[in-house]
Amino acid sequence: MTLLVLASAGCKKDGIDLFGEQRYIYFNTVEGSHELHYNFLYSLGEDEVTVEIPVSYSGRLYGEDRYYEVAVDKETTTAEEGTEYELPAEPVFGGNLYSDVLTVTLKNSSRLADSEQRLSLRLVTNSSFVAAVRDSLVMDIYLTDKISRPAWWTDEVTEAYLGTYSDTKLELFINHAYSGDFGELTEDEKLHYARVFKYWLEENPSVDEYGQITVPVIG
């Protein structure tokens, strides 16, 4: 998970004095967005995973731990508390830190096999922090267990590395070769994992709707 710290070019943001007595809390972006998408297909059989949401504040630095408050937006949230997510009762911002993480537990459920559910989190003002930084107070988490062709399975991947896409092939590749974002790998890394999958298929012949599963990678 990538943490990109939001930067400010001056001393004010949305009319807020970022370096005054108040501490203004906000969500950083996750991979450039205030959305996080998680598919349990990539959890390698685990029904619970922990994700870390980056949180920061501006203003005078606290030297000790401080509680902050996060609320669930009931109007936009469709995920079910307890069965599909859990939040810490009292999230803590560590002392002498301007950036920390909110730990959220995501849980797989039977309905995620054919649906995507949303968890919408909102920072709330409390006695330690002011939630007033526009466009940085809400983080949306989307969770699912649906199998679908990922964006990284491009024509190039089909022709040079993994061959024709199928749900069965994707699931086998994730479980036995590589469970990350294949599109972010270098060419050498793509070749490596495609060959790992090829060798696994040679020892474990498998079929999908197109017949016996093969990959075009050389080597």
Secondary structure, DSSP 8 states (H G I E B T S, - for coil): --EE----SSSEETTEETTSSS-EEEE-EETTBSEEEEEGGGGTT-SEEEEEEEEEEESS--SS-EE-EEEE-TTT--S-BTTTEE--SS-EE-TT-SEEEEEEEEE--GGGGS-EEEEEEEEE--SS-B---TT-SEEEEEEE------TT--HHHIIIII-S--HHHHHHHHHHT--S-GGGS-HHHHHHHHHHHHHHHHHS--EETTEE-------
